[in-house]
Amino acid sequence: MKSLLSEELVKQIFFYSDEKRPNPLIADEVDIMQFAEKLEAVFRPIIAAEEHKRCVSIVASMNREVASALASQRP
């Protein structure tokens, strides 16, 4: 599956989220791209499942039979 993350996007997100916290997690030796790819791998199926549920809900308001068939499909 093609990644939605580019190196530039990951760096922008990383630097954007650089806020000072009382108990920071310091990781000097972390490959930012590898970390982002791992996050994406974990969250992609979760996001797909949520999108699937939302689609079933929208379709159910129009046609319950189609929504039932859609709900039985994998996201």
PDB file with one MODEL, atoms N, CA, C and O in Angstrom:
MODEL        1
ATOM      1  N   MET A   1       0.833  -1.163   0.000  1.00  0.00           N
ATOM      2  CA  MET A   1       0.000   0.000   0.000  1.00  0.00           C
ATOM      3  C   MET A   1       0.889   1.241   0.000  1.00  0.00           C
ATOM      4  O   MET A   1       1.841   1.337   0.775  1.00  0.00           O
ATOM      5  N   LYS A   2       0.573   2.165  -0.858  1.00  0.00           N
ATOM      6  CA  LYS A   2       1.395   3.368  -0.998  1.00  0.00           C
ATOM      7  C   LYS A   2       1.239   4.265   0.226  1.00  0.00           C
ATOM      8  O   LYS A   2       0.125   4.511   0.688  1.00  0.00           O
ATOM      9  N   SER A   3       2.343   4.741   0.735  1.00  0.00           N
ATOM     10  CA  SER A   3       2.333   5.617   1.897  1.00  0.00           C
ATOM     11  C   SER A   3       1.794   6.992   1.512  1.00  0.00           C
ATOM     12  O   SER A   3       2.059   7.494   0.420  1.00  0.00           O
ATOM     13  N   LEU A   4       1.049   7.578   2.412  1.00  0.00           N
ATOM     14  CA  LEU A   4       0.535   8.925   2.204  1.00  0.00           C
ATOM     15  C   LEU A   4       1.489   9.977   2.751  1.00  0.00           C
ATOM     16  O   LEU A   4       1.252  11.176   2.612  1.00  0.00           O
ATOM     17  N   LEU A   5       2.563   9.519   3.370  1.00  0.00           N
ATOM     18  CA  LEU A   5       3.491  10.431   4.022  1.00  0.00           C
ATOM     19  C   LEU A   5       4.725  10.678   3.163  1.00  0.00           C
ATOM     20  O   LEU A   5       5.369   9.744   2.687  1.00  0.00           O
ATOM     21  N   SER A   6       5.034  11.932   2.981  1.00  0.00           N
ATOM     22  CA  SER A   6       6.293  12.291   2.334  1.00  0.00           C
ATOM     23  C   SER A   6       7.256  12.741   3.431  1.00  0.00           C
ATOM     24  O   SER A   6       6.827  13.094   4.530  1.00  0.00           O
ATOM     25  N   GLU A   7       8.514  12.729   3.142  1.00  0.00           N
ATOM     26  CA  GLU A   7       9.497  13.154   4.142  1.00  0.00           C
ATOM     27  C   GLU A   7       9.243  14.597   4.554  1.00  0.00           C
ATOM     28  O   GLU A   7       9.350  14.929   5.735  1.00  0.00           O
ATOM     29  N   GLU A   8       8.910  15.453   3.604  1.00  0.00           N
ATOM     30  CA  GLU A   8       8.651  16.858   3.899  1.00  0.00           C
ATOM     31  C   GLU A   8       7.452  17.010   4.840  1.00  0.00           C
ATOM     32  O   GLU A   8       7.501  17.797   5.785  1.00  0.00           O
ATOM     33  N   LEU A   9       6.387  16.267   4.585  1.00  0.00           N
ATOM     34  CA  LEU A   9       5.195  16.325   5.430  1.00  0.00           C
ATOM     35  C   LEU A   9       5.507  15.854   6.846  1.00  0.00           C
ATOM     36  O   LEU A   9       5.073  16.473   7.817  1.00  0.00           O
ATOM     37  N   VAL A  10       6.250  14.775   6.965  1.00  0.00           N
ATOM     38  CA  VAL A  10       6.608  14.253   8.286  1.00  0.00           C
ATOM     39  C   VAL A  10       7.434  15.275   9.046  1.00  0.00           C
ATOM     40  O   VAL A  10       7.206  15.486  10.237  1.00  0.00           O
ATOM     41  N   LYS A  11       8.371  15.904   8.394  1.00  0.00           N
ATOM     42  CA  LYS A  11       9.200  16.918   9.058  1.00  0.00           C
ATOM     43  C   LYS A  11       8.355  18.110   9.498  1.00  0.00           C
ATOM     44  O   LYS A  11       8.553  18.640  10.591  1.00  0.00           O
ATOM     45  N   GLN A  12       7.416  18.534   8.656  1.00  0.00           N
ATOM     46  CA  GLN A  12       6.542  19.646   9.033  1.00  0.00           C
ATOM     47  C   GLN A  12       5.722  19.299  10.262  1.00  0.00           C
ATOM     48  O   GLN A  12       5.597  20.116  11.175  1.00  0.00           O
ATOM     49  N   ILE A  13       5.171  18.116  10.295  1.00  0.00           N
ATOM     50  CA  ILE A  13       4.372  17.686  11.443  1.00  0.00           C
ATOM     51  C   ILE A  13       5.245  17.592  12.686  1.00  0.00           C
ATOM     52  O   ILE A  13       4.845  18.020  13.769  1.00  0.00           O
ATOM     53  N   PHE A  14       6.435  17.032  12.527  1.00  0.00           N
ATOM     54  CA  PHE A  14       7.351  16.877  13.656  1.00  0.00           C
ATOM     55  C   PHE A  14       7.702  18.231  14.263  1.00  0.00           C
ATOM     56  O   PHE A  14       7.635  18.403  15.480  1.00  0.00           O
ATOM     57  N   PHE A  15       8.068  19.175  13.435  1.00  0.00           N
ATOM     58  CA  PHE A  15       8.460  20.484  13.956  1.00  0.00           C
ATOM     59  C   PHE A  15       7.263  21.287  14.440  1.00  0.00           C
ATOM     60  O   PHE A  15       7.396  22.101  15.353  1.00  0.00           O
ATOM     61  N   TYR A  16       6.114  21.074  13.853  1.00  0.00           N
ATOM     62  CA  TYR A  16       4.897  21.754  14.288  1.00  0.00           C
ATOM     63  C   TYR A  16       4.493  21.288  15.685  1.00  0.00           C
ATOM     64  O   TYR A  16       3.948  22.070  16.463  1.00  0.00           O
ATOM     65  N   SER A  17       4.754  20.036  16.003  1.00  0.00           N
ATOM     66  CA  SER A  17       4.350  19.488  17.294  1.00  0.00           C
ATOM     67  C   SER A  17       5.455  19.588  18.336  1.00  0.00           C
ATOM     68  O   SER A  17       5.430  18.864  19.331  1.00  0.00           O
ATOM     69  N   ASP A  18       6.403  20.454  18.129  1.00  0.00           N
ATOM     70  CA  ASP A  18       7.529  20.611  19.047  1.00  0.00           C
ATOM     71  C   ASP A  18       7.151  21.585  20.165  1.00  0.00           C
ATOM     72  O   ASP A  18       7.689  22.690  20.237  1.00  0.00           O
ATOM     73  N   GLU A  19       6.237  21.178  21.027  1.00  0.00           N
ATOM     74  CA  GLU A  19       5.883  22.035  22.143  1.00  0.00           C
ATOM     75  C   GLU A  19       6.522  21.499  23.410  1.00  0.00           C
ATOM     76  O   GLU A  19       6.736  20.294  23.545  1.00  0.00           O
ATOM     77  N   LYS A  20       6.817  22.368  24.312  1.00  0.00           N
ATOM     78  CA  LYS A  20       7.489  21.972  25.548  1.00  0.00           C
ATOM     79  C   LYS A  20       6.492  21.295  26.484  1.00  0.00           C
ATOM     80  O   LYS A  20       5.408  21.816  26.746  1.00  0.00           O
ATOM     81  N   ARG A  21       6.880  20.134  26.976  1.00  0.00           N
ATOM     82  CA  ARG A  21       6.034  19.381  27.896  1.00  0.00           C
ATOM     83  C   ARG A  21       6.818  19.137  29.177  1.00  0.00           C
ATOM     84  O   ARG A  21       8.048  19.110  29.151  1.00  0.00           O
ATOM     85  N   PRO A  22       6.125  18.959  30.294  1.00  0.00           N
ATOM     86  CA  PRO A  22       6.833  18.759  31.558  1.00  0.00           C
ATOM     87  C   PRO A  22       7.651  17.460  31.601  1.00  0.00           C
ATOM     88  O   PRO A  22       8.717  17.425  32.217  1.00  0.00           O
ATOM     89  N   ASN A  23       7.168  16.402  30.957  1.00  0.00           N
ATOM     90  CA  ASN A  23       7.888  15.127  30.936  1.00  0.00           C
ATOM     91  C   ASN A  23       8.118  14.701  29.495  1.00  0.00           C
ATOM     92  O   ASN A  23       7.456  13.783  29.009  1.00  0.00           O
ATOM     93  N   PRO A  24       9.047  15.354  28.806  1.00  0.00           N
ATOM     94  CA  PRO A  24       9.220  15.054  27.381  1.00  0.00           C
ATOM     95  C   PRO A  24       9.862  13.693  27.146  1.00  0.00           C
ATOM     96  O   PRO A  24      10.659  13.210  27.950  1.00  0.00           O
ATOM     97  N   LEU A  25       9.495  13.098  26.033  1.00  0.00           N
ATOM     98  CA  LEU A  25      10.122  11.862  25.592  1.00  0.00           C
ATOM     99  C   LEU A  25      11.252  12.282  24.657  1.00  0.00           C
ATOM    100  O   LEU A  25      11.001  12.803  23.570  1.00  0.00           O
ATOM    101  N   ILE A  26      12.462  12.062  25.070  1.00  0.00           N
ATOM    102  CA  ILE A  26      13.615  12.480  24.282  1.00  0.00           C
ATOM    103  C   ILE A  26      14.149  11.267  23.537  1.00  0.00           C
ATOM    104  O   ILE A  26      14.488  10.248  24.139  1.00  0.00           O
ATOM    105  N   ALA A  27      14.218  11.393  22.228  1.00  0.00           N
ATOM    106  CA  ALA A  27      14.696  10.284  21.398  1.00  0.00           C
ATOM    107  C   ALA A  27      15.617  10.849  20.329  1.00  0.00           C
ATOM    108  O   ALA A  27      15.179  11.165  19.222  1.00  0.00           O
ATOM    109  N   ASP A  28      16.879  10.973  20.663  1.00  0.00           N
ATOM    110  CA  ASP A  28      17.843  11.545  19.737  1.00  0.00           C
ATOM    111  C   ASP A  28      18.159  10.627  18.559  1.00  0.00           C
ATOM    112  O   ASP A  28      18.527  11.108  17.488  1.00  0.00           O
ATOM    113  N   GLU A  29      18.024   9.337  18.738  1.00  0.00           N
ATOM    114  CA  GLU A  29      18.433   8.382  17.718  1.00  0.00           C
ATOM    115  C   GLU A  29      17.267   7.761  16.960  1.00  0.00           C
ATOM    116  O   GLU A  29      17.378   6.632  16.482  1.00  0.00           O
ATOM    117  N   VAL A  30      16.153   8.476  16.841  1.00  0.00           N
ATOM    118  CA  VAL A  30      14.983   7.942  16.149  1.00  0.00           C
ATOM    119  C   VAL A  30      14.983   8.408  14.700  1.00  0.00           C
ATOM    120  O   VAL A  30      15.169   9.593  14.425  1.00  0.00           O
ATOM    121  N   ASP A  31      14.776   7.482  13.780  1.00  0.00           N
ATOM    122  CA  ASP A  31      14.609   7.815  12.369  1.00  0.00           C
ATOM    123  C   ASP A  31      13.170   8.320  12.210  1.00  0.00           C
ATOM    124  O   ASP A  31      12.223   7.542  12.328  1.00  0.00           O
ATOM    125  N   ILE A  32      13.009   9.598  11.947  1.00  0.00           N
ATOM    126  CA  ILE A  32      11.685  10.221  11.899  1.00  0.00           C
ATOM    127  C   ILE A  32      10.805   9.552  10.856  1.00  0.00           C
ATOM    128  O   ILE A  32       9.628   9.307  11.122  1.00  0.00           O
ATOM    129  N   MET A  33      11.332   9.255   9.694  1.00  0.00           N
ATOM    130  CA  MET A  33      10.530   8.637   8.637  1.00  0.00           C
ATOM    131  C   MET A  33      10.081   7.231   9.036  1.00  0.00           C
ATOM    132  O   MET A  33       8.937   6.853   8.787  1.00  0.00           O
ATOM    133  N   GLN A  34      10.960   6.471   9.643  1.00  0.00           N
ATOM    134  CA  GLN A  34      10.594   5.120  10.067  1.00  0.00           C
ATOM    135  C   GLN A  34       9.501   5.190  11.140  1.00  0.00           C
ATOM    136  O   GLN A  34       8.553   4.406  11.113  1.00  0.00           O
ATOM    137  N   PHE A  35       9.632   6.115  12.071  1.00  0.00           N
ATOM    138  CA  PHE A  35       8.629   6.294  13.115  1.00  0.00           C
ATOM    139  C   PHE A  35       7.289   6.676  12.505  1.00  0.00           C
ATOM    140  O   PHE A  35       6.254   6.144  12.906  1.00  0.00           O
ATOM    141  N   ALA A  36       7.294   7.590  11.543  1.00  0.00           N
ATOM    142  CA  ALA A  36       6.056   8.019  10.885  1.00  0.00           C
ATOM    143  C   ALA A  36       5.413   6.862  10.129  1.00  0.00           C
ATOM    144  O   ALA A  36       4.192   6.705  10.157  1.00  0.00           O
ATOM    145  N   GLU A  37       6.220   6.056   9.459  1.00  0.00           N
ATOM    146  CA  GLU A  37       5.688   4.909   8.724  1.00  0.00           C
ATOM    147  C   GLU A  37       5.060   3.887   9.678  1.00  0.00           C
ATOM    148  O   GLU A  37       4.047   3.270   9.349  1.00  0.00           O
ATOM    149  N   LYS A  38       5.655   3.712  10.843  1.00  0.00           N
ATOM    150  CA  LYS A  38       5.089   2.792  11.843  1.00  0.00           C
ATOM    151  C   LYS A  38       3.750   3.343  12.352  1.00  0.00           C
ATOM    152  O   LYS A  38       2.784   2.595  12.501  1.00  0.00           O
ATOM    153  N   LEU A  39       3.699   4.650  12.617  1.00  0.00           N
ATOM    154  CA  LEU A  39       2.440   5.269  13.041  1.00  0.00           C
ATOM    155  C   LEU A  39       1.358   5.084  11.978  1.00  0.00           C
ATOM    156  O   LEU A  39       0.220   4.732  12.288  1.00  0.00           O
ATOM    157  N   GLU A  40       1.724   5.321  10.744  1.00  0.00           N
ATOM    158  CA  GLU A  40       0.769   5.171   9.646  1.00  0.00           C
ATOM    159  C   GLU A  40       0.267   3.722   9.563  1.00  0.00           C
ATOM    160  O   GLU A  40      -0.922   3.481   9.352  1.00  0.00           O
ATOM    161  N   ALA A  41       1.170   2.778   9.727  1.00  0.00           N
ATOM    162  CA  ALA A  41       0.784   1.364   9.651  1.00  0.00           C
ATOM    163  C   ALA A  41      -0.206   1.003  10.755  1.00  0.00           C
ATOM    164  O   ALA A  41      -1.098   0.181  10.545  1.00  0.00           O
ATOM    165  N   VAL A  42      -0.055   1.604  11.911  1.00  0.00           N
ATOM    166  CA  VAL A  42      -0.960   1.323  13.023  1.00  0.00           C
ATOM    167  C   VAL A  42      -2.299   2.024  12.823  1.00  0.00           C
ATOM    168  O   VAL A  42      -3.349   1.427  13.059  1.00  0.00           O
ATOM    169  N   PHE A  43      -2.276   3.270  12.395  1.00  0.00           N
ATOM    170  CA  PHE A  43      -3.505   4.054  12.321  1.00  0.00           C
ATOM    171  C   PHE A  43      -4.306   3.852  11.044  1.00  0.00           C
ATOM    172  O   PHE A  43      -5.513   4.097  11.042  1.00  0.00           O
ATOM    173  N   ARG A  44      -3.684   3.420   9.973  1.00  0.00           N
ATOM    174  CA  ARG A  44      -4.405   3.256   8.707  1.00  0.00           C
ATOM    175  C   ARG A  44      -5.617   2.329   8.829  1.00  0.00           C
ATOM    176  O   ARG A  44      -6.703   2.705   8.388  1.00  0.00           O
ATOM    177  N   PRO A  45      -5.475   1.126   9.411  1.00  0.00           N
ATOM    178  CA  PRO A  45      -6.658   0.259   9.528  1.00  0.00           C
ATOM    179  C   PRO A  45      -7.725   0.830  10.474  1.00  0.00           C
ATOM    180  O   PRO A  45      -8.920   0.617  10.267  1.00  0.00           O
ATOM    181  N   ILE A  46      -7.295   1.541  11.492  1.00  0.00           N
ATOM    182  CA  ILE A  46      -8.251   2.154  12.418  1.00  0.00           C
ATOM    183  C   ILE A  46      -9.062   3.229  11.703  1.00  0.00           C
ATOM    184  O   ILE A  46     -10.281   3.304  11.856  1.00  0.00           O
ATOM    185  N   ILE A  47      -8.381   4.054  10.927  1.00  0.00           N
ATOM    186  CA  ILE A  47      -9.058   5.116  10.168  1.00  0.00           C
ATOM    187  C   ILE A  47      -9.975   4.504   9.115  1.00  0.00           C
ATOM    188  O   ILE A  47     -11.092   4.981   8.916  1.00  0.00           O
ATOM    189  N   ALA A  48      -9.517   3.455   8.442  1.00  0.00           N
ATOM    190  CA  ALA A  48     -10.345   2.799   7.424  1.00  0.00           C
ATOM    191  C   ALA A  48     -11.611   2.227   8.040  1.00  0.00           C
ATOM    192  O   ALA A  48     -12.684   2.323   7.443  1.00  0.00           O
ATOM    193  N   ALA A  49     -11.507   1.636   9.219  1.00  0.00           N
ATOM    194  CA  ALA A  49     -12.684   1.073   9.889  1.00  0.00           C
ATOM    195  C   ALA A  49     -13.674   2.166  10.274  1.00  0.00           C
ATOM    196  O   ALA A  49     -14.885   1.986  10.141  1.00  0.00           O
ATOM    197  N   GLU A  50     -13.163   3.295  10.751  1.00  0.00           N
ATOM    198  CA  GLU A  50     -14.038   4.420  11.107  1.00  0.00           C
ATOM    199  C   GLU A  50     -14.733   4.994   9.874  1.00  0.00           C
ATOM    200  O   GLU A  50     -15.920   5.317   9.920  1.00  0.00           O
ATOM    201  N   GLU A  51     -13.998   5.120   8.778  1.00  0.00           N
ATOM    202  CA  GLU A  51     -14.591   5.615   7.528  1.00  0.00           C
ATOM    203  C   GLU A  51     -15.670   4.649   7.034  1.00  0.00           C
ATOM    204  O   GLU A  51     -16.715   5.074   6.541  1.00  0.00           O
ATOM    205  N   HIS A  52     -15.408   3.355   7.169  1.00  0.00           N
ATOM    206  CA  HIS A  52     -16.359   2.338   6.741  1.00  0.00           C
ATOM    207  C   HIS A  52     -17.662   2.456   7.538  1.00  0.00           C
ATOM    208  O   HIS A  52     -18.755   2.420   6.972  1.00  0.00           O
ATOM    209  N   LYS A  53     -17.525   2.598   8.870  1.00  0.00           N
ATOM    210  CA  LYS A  53     -18.716   2.747   9.711  1.00  0.00           C
ATOM    211  C   LYS A  53     -19.512   3.990   9.321  1.00  0.00           C
ATOM    212  O   LYS A  53     -20.742   3.958   9.276  1.00  0.00           O
ATOM    213  N   ARG A  54     -18.811   5.075   9.044  1.00  0.00           N
ATOM    214  CA  ARG A  54     -19.490   6.325   8.644  1.00  0.00           C
ATOM    215  C   ARG A  54     -20.210   6.136   7.313  1.00  0.00           C
ATOM    216  O   ARG A  54     -21.337   6.603   7.148  1.00  0.00           O
ATOM    217  N   CYS A  55     -19.577   5.466   6.375  1.00  0.00           N
ATOM    218  CA  CYS A  55     -20.212   5.208   5.072  1.00  0.00           C
ATOM    219  C   CYS A  55     -21.465   4.352   5.235  1.00  0.00           C
ATOM    220  O   CYS A  55     -22.492   4.627   4.615  1.00  0.00           O
ATOM    221  N   VAL A  56     -21.381   3.318   6.066  1.00  0.00           N
ATOM    222  CA  VAL A  56     -22.547   2.462   6.311  1.00  0.00           C
ATOM    223  C   VAL A  56     -23.674   3.290   6.903  1.00  0.00           C
ATOM    224  O   VAL A  56     -24.834   3.121   6.528  1.00  0.00           O
ATOM    225  N   SER A  57     -23.344   4.175   7.816  1.00  0.00           N
ATOM    226  CA  SER A  57     -24.350   5.035   8.439  1.00  0.00           C
ATOM    227  C   SER A  57     -25.011   5.949   7.411  1.00  0.00           C
ATOM    228  O   SER A  57     -26.229   6.123   7.433  1.00  0.00           O
ATOM    229  N   ILE A  58     -24.231   6.526   6.526  1.00  0.00           N
ATOM    230  CA  ILE A  58     -24.768   7.417   5.496  1.00  0.00           C
ATOM    231  C   ILE A  58     -25.661   6.632   4.534  1.00  0.00           C
ATOM    232  O   ILE A  58     -26.760   7.070   4.195  1.00  0.00           O
ATOM    233  N   VAL A  59     -25.174   5.471   4.101  1.00  0.00           N
ATOM    234  CA  VAL A  59     -25.944   4.645   3.166  1.00  0.00           C
ATOM    235  C   VAL A  59     -27.226   4.143   3.828  1.00  0.00           C
ATOM    236  O   VAL A  59     -28.259   4.039   3.166  1.00  0.00           O
ATOM    237  N   ALA A  60     -27.174   3.833   5.122  1.00  0.00           N
ATOM    238  CA  ALA A  60     -28.356   3.342   5.839  1.00  0.00           C
ATOM    239  C   ALA A  60     -29.486   4.361   5.820  1.00  0.00           C
ATOM    240  O   ALA A  60     -30.660   3.990   5.807  1.00  0.00           O
ATOM    241  N   SER A  61     -29.143   5.624   5.817  1.00  0.00           N
ATOM    242  CA  SER A  61     -30.184   6.649   5.781  1.00  0.00           C
ATOM    243  C   SER A  61     -30.890   6.685   4.420  1.00  0.00           C
ATOM    244  O   SER A  61     -31.986   7.234   4.305  1.00  0.00           O
ATOM    245  N   MET A  62     -30.267   6.101   3.392  1.00  0.00           N
ATOM    246  CA  MET A  62     -30.859   6.084   2.052  1.00  0.00           C
ATOM    247  C   MET A  62     -31.468   4.729   1.701  1.00  0.00           C
ATOM    248  O   MET A  62     -32.530   4.656   1.082  1.00  0.00           O
ATOM    249  N   ASN A  63     -30.771   3.637   2.111  1.00  0.00           N
ATOM    250  CA  ASN A  63     -31.237   2.305   1.732  1.00  0.00           C
ATOM    251  C   ASN A  63     -30.674   1.283   2.729  1.00  0.00           C
ATOM    252  O   ASN A  63     -29.476   1.003   2.730  1.00  0.00           O
ATOM    253  N   ARG A  64     -31.536   0.740   3.560  1.00  0.00           N
ATOM    254  CA  ARG A  64     -31.094  -0.181   4.612  1.00  0.00           C
ATOM    255  C   ARG A  64     -30.534  -1.490   4.059  1.00  0.00           C
ATOM    256  O   ARG A  64     -29.606  -2.052   4.640  1.00  0.00           O
ATOM    257  N   GLU A  65     -31.072  -1.975   2.969  1.00  0.00           N
ATOM    258  CA  GLU A  65     -30.582  -3.241   2.392  1.00  0.00           C
ATOM    259  C   GLU A  65     -29.157  -3.088   1.876  1.00  0.00           C
ATOM    260  O   GLU A  65     -28.306  -3.947   2.108  1.00  0.00           O
ATOM    261  N   VAL A  66     -28.910  -2.008   1.188  1.00  0.00           N
ATOM    262  CA  VAL A  66     -27.555  -1.753   0.673  1.00  0.00           C
ATOM    263  C   VAL A  66     -26.594  -1.535   1.842  1.00  0.00           C
ATOM    264  O   VAL A  66     -25.460  -2.014   1.814  1.00  0.00           O
ATOM    265  N   ALA A  67     -27.043  -0.820   2.858  1.00  0.00           N
ATOM    266  CA  ALA A  67     -26.194  -0.588   4.036  1.00  0.00           C
ATOM    267  C   ALA A  67     -25.846  -1.899   4.720  1.00  0.00           C
ATOM    268  O   ALA A  67     -24.718  -2.084   5.176  1.00  0.00           O
ATOM    269  N   SER A  68     -26.814  -2.812   4.793  1.00  0.00           N
ATOM    270  CA  SER A  68     -26.564  -4.115   5.402  1.00  0.00           C
ATOM    271  C   SER A  68     -25.508  -4.891   4.617  1.00  0.00           C
ATOM    272  O   SER A  68     -24.618  -5.512   5.197  1.00  0.00           O
ATOM    273  N   ALA A  69     -25.621  -4.845   3.297  1.00  0.00           N
ATOM    274  CA  ALA A  69     -24.620  -5.514   2.454  1.00  0.00           C
ATOM    275  C   ALA A  69     -23.250  -4.861   2.605  1.00  0.00           C
ATOM    276  O   ALA A  69     -22.228  -5.544   2.668  1.00  0.00           O
ATOM    277  N   LEU A  70     -23.244  -3.541   2.662  1.00  0.00           N
ATOM    278  CA  LEU A  70     -21.988  -2.806   2.828  1.00  0.00           C
ATOM    279  C   LEU A  70     -21.355  -3.108   4.185  1.00  0.00           C
ATOM    280  O   LEU A  70     -20.136  -3.251   4.289  1.00  0.00           O
ATOM    281  N   ALA A  71     -22.178  -3.204   5.211  1.00  0.00           N
ATOM    282  CA  ALA A  71     -21.664  -3.459   6.559  1.00  0.00           C
ATOM    283  C   ALA A  71     -20.973  -4.817   6.653  1.00  0.00           C
ATOM    284  O   ALA A  71     -20.056  -4.996   7.454  1.00  0.00           O
ATOM    285  N   SER A  72     -21.409  -5.765   5.842  1.00  0.00           N
ATOM    286  CA  SER A  72     -20.796  -7.091   5.889  1.00  0.00           C
ATOM    287  C   SER A  72     -19.471  -7.159   5.140  1.00  0.00           C
ATOM    288  O   SER A  72     -18.763  -8.162   5.222  1.00  0.00           O
ATOM    289  N   GLN A  73     -19.135  -6.106   4.417  1.00  0.00           N
ATOM    290  CA  GLN A  73     -17.862  -6.052   3.695  1.00  0.00           C
ATOM    291  C   GLN A  73     -16.746  -5.587   4.624  1.00  0.00           C
ATOM    292  O   GLN A  73     -16.998  -4.872   5.595  1.00  0.00           O
ATOM    293  N   ARG A  74     -15.532  -5.986   4.331  1.00  0.00           N
ATOM    294  CA  ARG A  74     -14.370  -5.518   5.093  1.00  0.00           C
ATOM    295  C   ARG A  74     -14.033  -4.098   4.702  1.00  0.00           C
ATOM    296  O   ARG A  74     -14.140  -3.732   3.531  1.00  0.00           O
ATOM    297  N   PRO A  75     -13.626  -3.292   5.671  1.00  0.00           N
ATOM    298  CA  PRO A  75     -13.229  -1.912   5.321  1.00  0.00           C
ATOM    299  C   PRO A  75     -11.939  -1.857   4.546  1.00  0.00           C
ATOM    300  O   PRO A  75     -11.482  -0.773   4.184  1.00  0.00           O
TER     301      PRO A  75
ENDMDL
END
